[in-house]
Amino acid sequence: MNVKIEQSWKEALSAEFDKEYFIKLTDFVRGEYLSGKTVYPAPQNIFNAFNLCPLNQVKVVIIGQDPYHEPGQAHGLCFSVLPPTPNPPSLQNIYKEIESDLGRKSVTNGDLTYWANQGVLLLNSTLTVQAHLAASHSGRGWEQFTDAVIRAVSARDNIVYMLWGSFAQKKAAIVNPEKNLILKSAHPSPLSAYRGFFGNKHFSSANDYLIKCGKTPIDW
């Protein structure tokens, strides 16, 4: 299936690959792809977030729930879509907040690869999904794996965690708040953006913290 993960992540997560839950997860995901069902993202993009952002380059972690489940959307980065796919509503609201917070527009297309290349880990809690069925691969082991990912990142200090919505905020329990910056707000979806996502100023707060820590800020 041509599924590969970048070497630094492969080493940091090596203990997970031999655990019973991961073996079962691998069998399940392979079976889903080979069954003839439509599953997103394409197999080579399952670990796209890791391949674009090696562990030692992570500065910011943004956590989504599961991949987009409609055609032409998911490509392994949470909230991101490739052109010419229209920007989903949550991403539109993210761009609105960037413009409000930083006083300038972000890019107009939905491809967040340029964030990943700067050290933003765009991590979904579940890394695969069946077409048209949100959360269809939840509870299969991905959540345990991505908890291990966050633990690997949290072994390092001065990382910004942007946790939007209650689901992402549960991951804060894994992170040391004294050695990192944990930013929490409502989710950017249209159902909740007006309940605290708009006006959260997470993008300027993240950059202020990175600069204070002697790191290059993110070009949002």
ZAROKE-552119 format. One record per atom (N, C-alpha, C, O): x negated, y negated, z; residue in three letters. Coordinates in steps of 0.05 Angstrom, whole numbers, padded with zeros to 5 digits, always signed. Layout:
BEGIN
XYZAla/...
# end
This chain:
BEGIN
-00016+00024+00000Met/+00000+00000+00000Met/-00017-00025+00000Met/-00006-00047+00000Met/-00044-00022+00000Asn/-00062-00045-00001Asn/-00058-00065+00022Asn/-00057-00089+00018Asn/-00055-00054+00047Val/-00052-00071+00070Val/-00079-00073+00084Val/-00090-00053+00093Val/-00089-00098+00086Lys/-00115-00102+00098Lys/-00113-00126+00118Lys/-00097-00144+00114Lys/-00130-00125+00138Ile/-00131-00147+00158Ile/-00160-00156+00161Ile/-00178-00140+00160Ile/-00164-00182+00163Glu/-00190-00194+00164Glu/-00207-00182+00187Glu/-00197-00175+00207Glu/-00233-00181+00182Gln/-00251-00165+00199Gln/-00251-00174+00228Gln/-00251-00157+00246Gln/-00251-00200+00234Ser/-00252-00208+00262Ser/-00227-00200+00277Ser/-00228-00192+00301Ser/-00204-00201+00264Trp/-00179-00191+00276Trp/-00180-00161+00278Trp/-00171-00150+00298Trp/-00190-00148+00258Lys/-00192-00118+00259Lys/-00208-00109+00283Lys/-00200-00089+00296Lys/-00229-00123+00289Glu/-00246-00116+00312Glu/-00232-00122+00338Glu/-00232-00106+00357Glu/-00219-00146+00340Ala/-00206-00155+00364Ala/-00182-00138+00371Ala/-00175-00134+00395Ala/-00169-00127+00351Leu/-00144-00112+00355Leu/-00148-00082+00352Leu/-00129-00067+00350Leu/-00173-00073+00350Ser/-00179-00045+00344Ser/-00166-00026+00364Ser/-00157-00004+00356Ser/-00163-00034+00389Ala/-00151-00016+00409Ala/-00122-00011+00403Ala/-00111+00010+00411Ala/-00109-00030+00390Glu/-00080-00027+00384Glu/-00075-00005+00363Glu/-00055+00009+00364Glu/-00093-00003+00344Phe/-00088+00014+00320Phe/-00085+00043+00327Phe/-00073+00059+00312Phe/-00097+00052+00350Asp/-00096+00080+00357Asp/-00074+00086+00377Asp/-00070+00109+00386Asp/-00059+00065+00386Lys/-00038+00070+00406Lys/-00013+00082+00393Lys/-00008+00079+00369Lys/+00001+00097+00409Glu/+00024+00112+00398Glu/+00045+00094+00385Glu/+00056+00100+00364Glu/+00050+00070+00398Tyr/+00070+00052+00386Tyr/+00062+00043+00359Tyr/+00079+00040+00341Tyr/+00036+00038+00355Phe/+00027+00027+00329Phe/+00028+00049+00307Phe/+00034+00043+00284Phe/+00021+00073+00315Ile/+00023+00095+00296Ile/+00052+00099+00287Ile/+00058+00103+00263Ile/+00071+00098+00306Lys/+00099+00100+00299Lys/+00108+00076+00282Lys/+00124+00079+00263Lys/+00099+00052+00289Leu/+00105+00028+00273Leu/+00096+00031+00245Leu/+00110+00025+00226Leu/+00071+00040+00241Thr/+00060+00043+00215Thr/+00076+00063+00198Thr/+00081+00059+00175Thr/+00083+00086+00211Asp/+00100+00105+00196Asp/+00127+00094+00188Asp/+00136+00099+00166Asp/+00139+00079+00206Phe/+00165+00066+00200Phe/+00162+00046+00177Phe/+00178+00048+00158Phe/+00143+00028+00179Val/+00141+00007+00158Val/+00134+00020+00131Val/+00145+00012+00111Val/+00115+00039+00131Arg/+00108+00052+00106Arg/+00133+00066+00094Arg/+00138+00064+00070Arg/+00148+00079+00111Gly/+00173+00092+00101Gly/+00193+00073+00090Gly/+00206+00079+00070Gly/+00195+00049+00102Glu/+00214+00029+00092Glu/+00206+00019+00064Glu/+00222+00017+00046Glu/+00180+00014+00060Tyr/+00171+00005+00034Tyr/+00174+00027+00013Tyr/+00181+00021-00010Tyr/+00168+00052+00020Leu/+00168+00073+00001Leu/+00196+00085-00004Leu/+00200+00101-00022Leu/+00216+00076+00012Ser/+00243+00087+00010Ser/+00259+00076-00014Ser/+00280+00086-00021Ser/+00248+00055-00026Gly/+00263+00041-00047Gly/+00278+00017-00037Gly/+00289+00001-00053Gly/+00279+00013-00011Lys/+00290-00012+00000Lys/+00273-00036-00007Lys/+00249-00033-00012Lys/+00285-00059-00008Thr/+00269-00084-00012Thr/+00261-00094+00016Thr/+00277-00099+00033Thr/+00235-00096+00019Val/+00223-00105+00045Val/+00205-00128+00040Val/+00191-00129+00020Val/+00206-00148+00058Tyr/+00189-00172+00055Tyr/+00171-00174+00080Tyr/+00178-00164+00101Tyr/+00147-00186+00076Pro/+00136-00195+00050Pro/+00124-00171+00035Pro/+00126-00149+00043Pro/+00112-00177+00012Ala/+00098-00156-00003Ala/+00076-00144+00015Ala/+00065-00158+00032Ala/+00071-00118+00012Pro/+00052-00105+00031Pro/+00025-00120+00034Pro/+00015-00121+00056Pro/+00015-00130+00012Gln/-00011-00143+00014Gln/-00010-00170+00030Gln/-00031-00181+00037Gln/+00014-00179+00036Asn/+00017-00204+00051Asn/+00026-00200+00080Asn/+00030-00220+00094Asn/+00028-00175+00089Ile/+00037-00171+00116Ile/+00019-00185+00136Ile/+00028-00197+00155Ile/-00007-00183+00131Phe/-00027-00195+00150Phe/-00039-00221+00138Phe/-00061-00228+00144Phe/-00023-00235+00122Asn/-00033-00259+00109Asn/-00042-00280+00129Asn/-00062-00294+00125Asn/-00027-00283+00151Ala/-00033-00303+00171Ala/-00061-00299+00183Ala/-00076-00318+00188Ala/-00068-00273+00186Phe/-00094-00266+00197Phe/-00117-00269+00176Phe/-00139-00278+00183Phe/-00111-00261+00152Asn/-00131-00262+00131Asn/-00138-00291+00124Asn/-00161-00296+00116Asn/-00120-00309+00127Leu/-00125-00338+00121Leu/-00137-00353+00144Leu/-00149-00374+00141Leu/-00135-00342+00168Cys/-00143-00356+00193Cys/-00158-00337+00211Cys/-00145-00326+00229Cys/-00183-00332+00207Pro/-00198-00314+00225Pro/-00197-00322+00254Pro/-00192-00345+00260Pro/-00200-00303+00272Leu/-00196-00307+00300Leu/-00213-00330+00311Leu/-00203-00347+00326Leu/-00239-00332+00303Asn/-00256-00352+00314Asn/-00250-00380+00302Asn/-00263-00400+00311Asn/-00232-00382+00284Gln/-00225-00408+00272Gln/-00198-00418+00282Gln/-00190-00440+00275Gln/-00184-00403+00299Val/-00158-00411+00308Val/-00159-00435+00327Val/-00174-00435+00346Val/-00144-00456+00320Lys/-00141-00480+00337Lys/-00113-00483+00347Lys/-00109-00493+00370Lys/-00094-00476+00331Val/-00065-00479+00337Val/-00051-00454+00331Val/-00056-00440+00311Val/-00032-00446+00348Val/-00015-00423+00343Val/+00014-00432+00342Val/+00024-00445+00360Val/+00028-00426+00320Ile/+00056-00431+00317Ile/+00070-00404+00314Ile/+00061-00387+00298Ile/+00091-00399+00329Ile/+00103-00373+00330Ile/+00132-00374+00319Ile/+00149-00389+00329Ile/+00137-00358+00299Gly/+00164-00354+00288Gly/+00175-00327+00298Gly/+00162-00313+00313Gly/+00199-00321+00288Gln/+00212-00296+00298Gln/+00207-00273+00278Gln/+00191-00255+00285Gln/+00220-00273+00255Asp/+00213-00253+00235Asp/+00212-00266+00208Asp/+00221-00288+00205Asp/+00202-00252+00187Pro/+00199-00265+00161Pro/+00226-00272+00149Pro/+00246-00261+00156Pro/+00225-00292+00131Tyr/+00249-00298+00115Tyr/+00257-00272+00101Tyr/+00240-00256+00093Tyr/+00283-00269+00097His/+00293-00243+00086His/+00308-00246+00060His/+00322-00228+00052His/+00304-00269+00046Glu/+00316-00272+00020Glu/+00294-00273-00002Glu/+00271-00278+00005Glu/+00300-00267-00027Pro/+00280-00265-00048Pro/+00263-00290-00051Pro/+00273-00313-00049Pro/+00237-00286-00055Gly/+00219-00308-00062Gly/+00211-00325-00038Gly/+00199-00346-00042Gly/+00216-00316-00014Gln/+00210-00333+00009Gln/+00186-00324+00025Gln/+00165-00337+00024Gln/+00187-00301+00038Ala/+00166-00292+00057Ala/+00140-00286+00042Ala/+00139-00272+00022Ala/+00118-00297+00053His/+00091-00289+00043His/+00071-00287+00066His/+00047-00291+00062His/+00081-00281+00090Gly/+00064-00274+00112Gly/+00056-00297+00131Gly/+00041-00292+00150Gly/+00067-00321+00126Leu/+00062-00344+00144Leu/+00089-00354+00154Leu/+00107-00359+00138Leu/+00092-00356+00180Cys/+00118-00365+00191Cys/+00125-00393+00181Cys/+00108-00410+00179Cys/+00150-00396+00174Phe/+00162-00422+00165Phe/+00154-00429+00136Phe/+00164-00449+00125Phe/+00135-00415+00124Ser/+00124-00422+00098Ser/+00137-00407+00075Ser/+00144-00384+00078Ser/+00141-00421+00053Val/+00150-00409+00028Val/+00132-00419+00005Val/+00122-00441+00006Val/+00130-00403-00016Leu/+00114-00411-00039Leu/+00132-00425-00059Leu/+00154-00417-00064Leu/+00121-00446-00072Pro/+00136-00459-00094Pro/+00141-00438-00117Pro/+00124-00420-00120Pro/+00163-00440-00131Pro/+00182-00462-00131Pro/+00206-00458-00112Pro/+00226-00471-00114Pro/+00203-00439-00093Thr/+00225-00434-00074Thr/+00231-00460-00058Thr/+00213-00473-00048Thr/+00257-00467-00057Pro/+00264-00491-00041Pro/+00257-00488-00012Pro/+00257-00466-00001Pro/+00250-00510+00001Asn/+00243-00510+00029Asn/+00267-00502+00046Asn/+00288-00515+00044Asn/+00265-00481+00063Pro/+00287-00474+00081Pro/+00293-00497+00100Pro/+00276-00514+00105Pro/+00317-00497+00112Pro/+00324-00519+00130Pro/+00305-00524+00153Pro/+00299-00547+00160Pro/+00295-00502+00166Ser/+00277-00506+00188Ser/+00251-00520+00180Ser/+00241-00538+00194Ser/+00241-00513+00156Leu/+00217-00526+00146Leu/+00222-00555+00139Leu/+00205-00572+00143Leu/+00245-00560+00127Gln/+00253-00588+00122Gln/+00252-00605+00148Gln/+00243-00627+00147Gln/+00262-00593+00169Asn/+00262-00608+00195Asn/+00234-00611+00206Asn/+00228-00631+00219Asn/+00217-00591+00202Ile/+00189-00594+00210Ile/+00176-00617+00196Ile/+00162-00633+00208Ile/+00181-00619+00170Tyr/+00169-00641+00155Tyr/+00181-00668+00163Tyr/+00166-00688+00164Tyr/+00206-00669+00171Lys/+00218-00694+00181Lys/+00205-00703+00207Lys/+00200-00726+00211Lys/+00199-00684+00224Glu/+00186-00690+00250Glu/+00158-00700+00245Glu/+00149-00718+00258Glu/+00143-00687+00226Ile/+00116-00697+00220Ile/+00117-00726+00211Ile/+00101-00742+00219Ile/+00136-00732+00193Glu/+00138-00759+00183Glu/+00144-00779+00205Glu/+00133-00800+00207Glu/+00163-00771+00223Ser/+00170-00788+00245Ser/+00147-00792+00265Ser/+00142-00813+00275Ser/+00133-00770+00271Asp/+00112-00769+00291Asp/+00087-00784+00281Asp/+00075-00799+00295Asp/+00079-00778+00256Leu/+00053-00788+00246Leu/+00056-00812+00228Leu/+00036-00824+00220Leu/+00081-00818+00220Gly/+00085-00842+00204Gly/+00078-00838+00175Gly/+00073-00857+00160Gly/+00077-00813+00166Arg/+00071-00808+00138Arg/+00084-00781+00130Arg/+00089-00765+00147Arg/+00088-00778+00104Lys/+00099-00753+00094Lys/+00079-00731+00094Lys/+00055-00735+00089Lys/+00088-00706+00099Ser/+00072-00683+00094Ser/+00075-00676+00064Ser/+00087-00691+00049Ser/+00064-00654+00056Val/+00068-00645+00028Val/+00097-00639+00024Val/+00112-00635+00043Val/+00106-00639-00001Thr/+00134-00635-00007Thr/+00141-00606-00012Thr/+00164-00598-00008Thr/+00122-00590-00020Asn/+00128-00561-00024Asn/+00126-00546+00002Asn/+00118-00557+00022Asn/+00135-00521+00002Gly/+00136-00506+00027Gly/+00113-00489+00034Gly/+00114-00474+00053Gly/+00091-00490+00019Asp/+00068-00473+00023Asp/+00050-00484+00046Asp/+00038-00505+00043Asp/+00049-00470+00068Leu/+00033-00479+00091Leu/+00006-00466+00092Leu/-00008-00466+00113Leu/-00003-00455+00070Thr/-00030-00443+00069Thr/-00051-00463+00077Thr/-00071-00455+00090Thr/-00048-00488+00070Tyr/-00068-00508+00077Tyr/-00069-00513+00107Tyr/-00090-00521+00117Tyr/-00048-00507+00122Trp/-00050-00508+00151Trp/-00067-00484+00161Trp/-00085-00487+00177Trp/-00060-00460+00150Ala/-00075-00436+00158Ala/-00105-00439+00153Ala/-00121-00430+00170Ala/-00112-00451+00131Asn/-00140-00455+00124Asn/-00155-00474+00143Asn/-00179-00474+00144Asn/-00139-00490+00158Gln/-00151-00508+00178Gln/-00151-00497+00206Gln/-00161-00510+00225Gln/-00141-00473+00210Gly/-00142-00461+00236Gly/-00115-00459+00250Gly/-00114-00457+00275Gly/-00093-00460+00235Val/-00067-00457+00247Val/-00057-00429+00241Val/-00053-00421+00218Val/-00054-00413+00263Leu/-00044-00386+00260Leu/-00014-00387+00259Leu/-00001-00393+00279Leu/-00003-00380+00236Leu/+00026-00382+00231Leu/+00037-00354+00235Leu/+00041-00339+00216Leu/+00043-00347+00260Leu/+00048-00320+00268Leu/+00078-00314+00272Leu/+00091-00327+00289Leu/+00089-00296+00257Asn/+00116-00286+00264Asn/+00113-00263+00284Asn/+00093-00248+00284Asn/+00132-00262+00303Ser/+00132-00241+00323Ser/+00135-00213+00310Ser/+00124-00193+00319Ser/+00152-00212+00290Thr/+00156-00187+00274Thr/+00146-00193+00246Thr/+00152-00214+00234Thr/+00130-00175+00235Leu/+00116-00181+00210Leu/+00129-00171+00184Leu/+00120-00177+00163Leu/+00150-00155+00187Thr/+00164-00146+00163Thr/+00194-00147+00168Thr/+00203-00149+00191Thr/+00210-00146+00146Val/+00239-00147+00149Val/+00251-00135+00124Val/+00240-00137+00102Val/+00274-00122+00126Gln/+00289-00113+00103Gln/+00304-00136+00091Gln/+00315-00153+00105Gln/+00306-00136+00064Ala/+00320-00157+00050Ala/+00349-00161+00061Ala/+00363-00142+00066Ala/+00356-00186+00065His/+00383-00195+00073His/+00391-00186+00101His/+00414-00191+00109His/+00373-00175+00116Leu/+00380-00165+00143Leu/+00361-00177+00164Leu/+00340-00165+00170Leu/+00368-00200+00174Ala/+00350-00212+00194Ala/+00346-00194+00218Ala/+00364-00180+00227Ala/+00321-00193+00228Ala/+00314-00178+00252Ala/+00316-00148+00248Ala/+00317-00133+00267Ala/+00317-00139+00223Ser/+00321-00110+00218Ser/+00297-00093+00226Ser/+00300-00069+00229Ser/+00273-00105+00229His/+00250-00090+00237His/+00241-00098+00266His/+00219-00091+00274His/+00259-00112+00280Ser/+00252-00118+00308Ser/+00256-00094+00325Ser/+00271-00075+00318Ser/+00242-00093+00347Gly/+00244-00070+00366Gly/+00229-00045+00356Gly/+00233-00024+00368Gly/+00213-00048+00336Arg/+00199-00024+00325Arg/+00170-00023+00333Arg/+00156-00004+00327Arg/+00160-00044+00346Gly/+00132-00045+00355Gly/+00117-00069+00347Gly/+00096-00075+00358Gly/+00128-00084+00328Trp/+00113-00108+00319Trp/+00110-00128+00342Trp/+00089-00141+00345Trp/+00130-00130+00360Glu/+00129-00149+00382Glu/+00105-00142+00401Glu/+00092-00160+00410Glu/+00101-00117+00406Gln/+00079-00108+00422Gln/+00052-00115+00409Gln/+00033-00123+00422Gln/+00051-00111+00383Phe/+00027-00117+00368Phe/+00021-00147+00369Phe/-00002-00155+00374Phe/+00041-00164+00364Thr/+00036-00193+00364Thr/+00031-00204+00392Thr/+00019-00225+00394Thr/+00041-00191+00412Asp/+00033-00198+00440Asp/+00003-00194+00443Asp/-00011-00210+00455Asp/-00007-00172+00432Ala/-00036-00166+00433Ala/-00051-00187+00417Ala/-00074-00195+00425Ala/-00040-00197+00395Val/-00052-00219+00380Val/-00055-00244+00397Val/-00077-00256+00398Val/-00034-00251+00411Ile/-00035-00275+00428Ile/-00055-00271+00451Ile/-00069-00290+00459Ile/-00056-00247+00462Arg/-00076-00242+00483Arg/-00104-00245+00472Arg/-00122-00255+00486Arg/-00109-00237+00447Ala/-00135-00240+00435Ala/-00142-00269+00432Ala/-00165-00277+00436Ala/-00123-00285+00423Val/-00128-00314+00420Val/-00132-00327+00448Val/-00149-00344+00451Val/-00116-00318+00468Ser/-00117-00331+00494Ser/-00142-00325+00509Ser/-00148-00336+00530Ser/-00158-00306+00499Ala/-00185-00301+00510Ala/-00203-00325+00505Ala/-00224-00327+00518Ala/-00195-00342+00486Arg/-00210-00366+00480Arg/-00195-00390+00492Arg/-00171-00388+00497Arg/-00210-00412+00497Asp/-00198-00435+00510Asp/-00193-00457+00490Asp/-00202-00456+00467Asp/-00178-00477+00499Asn/-00172-00502+00484Asn/-00158-00496+00458Asn/-00164-00508+00437Asn/-00137-00479+00459Ile/-00120-00473+00437Ile/-00093-00487+00442Ile/-00084-00488+00464Ile/-00081-00497+00421Val/-00054-00509+00423Val/-00033-00488+00415Val/-00036-00476+00394Val/-00014-00485+00432Tyr/+00009-00466+00426Tyr/+00034-00483+00423Tyr/+00043-00496+00441Tyr/+00046-00482+00398Met/+00071-00496+00393Met/+00093-00475+00394Met/+00095-00458+00377Met/+00109-00476+00415Leu/+00129-00456+00420Leu/+00157-00469+00417Leu/+00166-00484+00434Leu/+00170-00462+00395Trp/+00196-00475+00388Trp/+00218-00455+00392Trp/+00219-00435+00378Trp/+00236-00461+00411Gly/+00258-00443+00416Gly/+00251-00423+00438Gly/+00228-00417+00443Gly/+00272-00412+00450Ser/+00268-00394+00473Ser/+00253-00369+00466Ser/+00238-00359+00483Ser/+00257-00359+00442Phe/+00243-00334+00434Phe/+00212-00339+00435Phe/+00198-00323+00447Phe/+00203-00360+00422Ala/+00174-00365+00422Ala/+00164-00373+00450Ala/+00141-00366+00457Ala/+00180-00386+00466Gln/+00171-00395+00492Gln/+00166-00373+00511Gln/+00151-00376+00530Gln/+00178-00349+00506Lys/+00172-00326+00523Lys/+00143-00318+00521Lys/+00132-00305+00539Lys/+00131-00324+00499Lys/+00102-00317+00495Lys/+00084-00333+00512Lys/+00060-00326+00515Lys/+00093-00355+00524Ala/+00076-00372+00541Ala/+00066-00356+00565Ala/+00045-00364+00576Ala/+00080-00336+00573Ala/+00071-00320+00597Ala/+00044-00307+00593Ala/+00030-00300+00612Ala/+00036-00304+00567Ile/+00010-00291+00561Ile/-00013-00311+00562Ile/-00036-00303+00563Ile/-00006-00337+00562Val/-00026-00358+00557Val/-00033-00373+00584Val/-00015-00378+00600Val/-00058-00379+00588Asn/-00067-00394+00612Asn/-00062-00424+00606Asn/-00075-00436+00590Asn/-00042-00436+00621Pro/-00036-00464+00615Pro/-00057-00484+00624Pro/-00057-00507+00616Pro/-00075-00475+00641Glu/-00096-00493+00651Glu/-00119-00496+00632Glu/-00134-00515+00633Glu/-00121-00477+00613Lys/-00144-00477+00594Lys/-00135-00482+00565Lys/-00152-00482+00547Lys/-00109-00486+00561Asn/-00098-00490+00534Asn/-00076-00511+00536Asn/-00068-00519+00558Asn/-00066-00520+00513Leu/-00043-00538+00512Leu/-00019-00523+00502Leu/-00019-00513+00480Leu/+00002-00521+00519Ile/+00026-00507+00512Ile/+00048-00528+00508Ile/+00056-00542+00526Ile/+00058-00529+00483Leu/+00079-00549+00476Leu/+00104-00534+00471Leu/+00105-00515+00455Leu/+00126-00541+00484Lys/+00151-00528+00482Lys/+00173-00548+00473Lys/+00173-00571+00482Lys/+00191-00538+00456Ser/+00214-00554+00449Ser/+00235-00536+00437Ser/+00231-00512+00434Ser/+00258-00548+00430Ala/+00279-00533+00415Ala/+00267-00524+00388Ala/+00247-00534+00379Ala/+00281-00505+00376His/+00273-00494+00350His/+00281-00515+00328His/+00300-00530+00331His/+00266-00515+00306Pro/+00272-00534+00284Pro/+00296-00527+00267Pro/+00302-00541+00248Pro/+00310-00505+00272Ser/+00333-00498+00256Ser/+00355-00519+00259Ser/+00356-00533+00279Ser/+00372-00522+00238Pro/+00393-00542+00240Pro/+00411-00539+00264Pro/+00424-00558+00272Pro/+00413-00515+00275Leu/+00430-00510+00298Leu/+00419-00523+00323Leu/+00434-00528+00342Leu/+00393-00527+00324Ser/+00381-00537+00350Ser/+00362-00560+00347Ser/+00353-00571+00367Ser/+00355-00568+00323Ala/+00335-00589+00319Ala/+00341-00615+00334Ala/+00323-00629+00344Ala/+00367-00622+00335Tyr/+00375-00647+00348Tyr/+00376-00644+00379Tyr/+00383-00663+00393Tyr/+00370-00620+00389Arg/+00371-00616+00418Arg/+00342-00616+00429Arg/+00337-00603+00450Arg/+00324-00629+00416Gly/+00297-00632+00427Gly/+00274-00626+00409Gly/+00251-00632+00416Gly/+00279-00616+00385Phe/+00257-00613+00366Phe/+00250-00640+00355Phe/+00226-00648+00355Phe/+00270-00654+00344Phe/+00264-00681+00334Phe/+00255-00699+00358Phe/+00268-00700+00378Phe/+00232-00712+00353Gly/+00221-00729+00374Gly/+00202-00715+00393Gly/+00193-00727+00412Gly/+00196-00689+00388Asn/+00178-00675+00407Asn/+00149-00684+00404Asn/+00133-00680+00423Asn/+00142-00696+00382Lys/+00115-00707+00377Lys/+00093-00686+00381Lys/+00071-00692+00391Lys/+00099-00661+00374His/+00080-00640+00378His/+00055-00643+00360His/+00033-00635+00367His/+00059-00654+00336Phe/+00037-00655+00317Phe/+00016-00676+00325Phe/-00008-00670+00323Phe/+00024-00699+00335Ser/+00005-00718+00346Ser/-00007-00708+00372Ser/-00031-00712+00377Ser/+00009-00695+00389Ser/-00001-00685+00414Ser/-00022-00664+00409Ser/-00043-00663+00423Ser/-00018-00646+00390Ala/-00037-00626+00383Ala/-00064-00638+00374Ala/-00085-00630+00384Ala/-00062-00658+00357Asn/-00087-00670+00347Asn/-00101-00686+00368Asn/-00126-00686+00369Asn/-00086-00700+00385Asp/-00099-00714+00408Asp/-00115-00694+00425Asp/-00137-00700+00434Asp/-00103-00671+00431Tyr/-00116-00651+00447Tyr/-00141-00640+00434Tyr/-00162-00637+00446Tyr/-00138-00633+00408Leu/-00161-00622+00393Leu/-00185-00642+00393Leu/-00208-00634+00396Leu/-00178-00667+00388Ile/-00200-00688+00388Ile/-00213-00690+00416Ile/-00237-00691+00418Ile/-00196-00689+00437Lys/-00207-00690+00464Lys/-00226-00666+00470Lys/-00245-00669+00485Lys/-00220-00644+00457Cys/-00236-00620+00461Cys/-00259-00618+00441Cys/-00274-00598+00441Cys/-00264-00639+00426Gly/-00286-00640+00407Gly/-00282-00625+00382Gly/-00301-00617+00368Gly/-00256-00620+00375Lys/-00250-00605+00350Lys/-00238-00624+00329Lys/-00228-00645+00335Lys/-00241-00615+00304Thr/-00229-00631+00282Thr/-00199-00628+00283Thr/-00189-00606+00285Thr/-00184-00650+00282Pro/-00155-00649+00282Pro/-00144-00636+00256Pro/-00158-00633+00236Pro/-00119-00628+00257Ile/-00105-00616+00234Ile/-00094-00637+00216Ile/-00081-00656+00225Ile/-00099-00634+00190Asp/-00085-00652+00170Asp/-00058-00640+00165Asp/-00055-00622+00148Asp/-00038-00650+00179Trp/-00011-00639+00176Trp/+00002-00649+00150Trp/+00025-00643+00145Trp/
# end
